[in-house]
Amino acid sequence: MNRDHGGAAAASASPIEITSAPVRVAILAEPLVCPTLAADLVTRLKLVPITETDTPDYTHYLHLTTERLELREQSSGTTGPLYVDFVAGRAAHRRRFGGGRNQSLARAVGLKGGISPTVVDVTAGLGRDGFVLACLGCTVALVERSPIIAALLRDGLSRAVRDPEIGALVGERLRLVEADSREFLSLLPESLYPDVIYLDPMYPHRRKSALVKKEMRLLRQLIGDDGDAPDLLAIALTRAKRRVVVKRPRTAPPLAGPEPSFQIATPHTRFDIYSTKRDVRLFERRGSGLLRHGETR
């Protein structure tokens, strides 16, 4: 591939700095990649193209290969590339052997009988839970605010839609929205309110396998902890027609706000379910916290 995307584009681009950590992302494309694909990422994400992986000015780089888009760290001894793959690997295994509508995620969102709710996943991340729900019949909007993670998701979806086995399903039931979830929900017209809103906020002390710990560390470097999760829950409760589902580590406290209507627990995970069929009281902000109407400190 011609890695020269034009001096003007390279000169005007600036490195992405995400969260308070010194995260600086560039892009490296393999020689055989279509130049248009790399140029689009450079323009859309305002990334600087590089030609060597050991460039000291950047902590991470998007690696555009002939097969997929990956996020890699510069430092040695770190985990492998981060990418989205709905066709093979863990996603394929979970789709085939995850337990169908009897699994805890399905029960949490209310999948039973012939019911297939519409879902907005407001913390899409790498899209794994949203993909499972789509495979089980839900129509899912994946909302992701990080431009880098959204680019990885977009690449994974574009490859999945070309797969002969799951392509039609992905094209019909999964949609990516690159936006801040609070803004997205606040602007959503009432006619488009989903049945279910799903949150899986980043949690600082989540216990996972060694591989996932490294993966979560990389995600946290990019997007930080979801400190606005209580705010997101508050607005979600006013937009979901049936329920809001919050995924938490089993021993973590619920998000600040109302008590969950009920919970579904697994050995390592807990789903807090908030029914919105009842009269859900809105929140009012006082100081730095969120209180229900009528509450005092």
Salt bridges, closest charged atoms under 4 A:
GLU17 OE2 - ARG24 NH1 2.97
GLU30 OE2 - HIS63 NE2 3.65
ASP40 OD2 - ARG44 NH2 2.51
GLU70 OE1 - HIS63 ND1 3.71
GLU70 OE2 - ARG68 NE 2.76
GLU70 OE1 - ARG72 NE 2.97
GLU73 OE1 - HIS60 NE2 3.88
GLU73 OE2 - ARG217 NH2 3.38
ASP129 OD1 - ARG94 NH1 2.96
ASP129 OD2 - LYS247 NZ 3.05
ASP155 OD2 - ARG159 NE 3.04
GLU165 OE2 - ARG95 NH1 3.21
GLU165 OE1 - ARG96 NH2 3.53
GLU178 OE1 - ARG154 NH2 3.06
ASP180 OD2 - ARG145 NH1 3.68
ASP180 OD1 - ARG182 NE 3.80
ASP195 OD1 - LYS241 NZ 3.88
ASP200 OD1 - ARG206 NH2 2.89
GLU215 OE1 - ARG90 NH1 3.96
GLU215 OE2 - ARG128 NH1 2.67
ASP225 OD1 - ARG220 NE 2.59
ASP226 OD1 - ARG145 NH2 3.15
ASP228 OD2 - ARG145 NH1 2.79
ASP228 OD2 - ARG182 NE 3.53
ASP231 OD2 - ARG182 NH1 3.70
ASP231 OD1 - ARG285 NH2 3.28
ASP272 OD1 - ARG270 NE 2.65
GLU284 OE2 - ARG286 NH2 2.25
GLU284 OE1 - HIS293 ND1 3.38
GLU295 OE2 - ARG292 NE 3.92
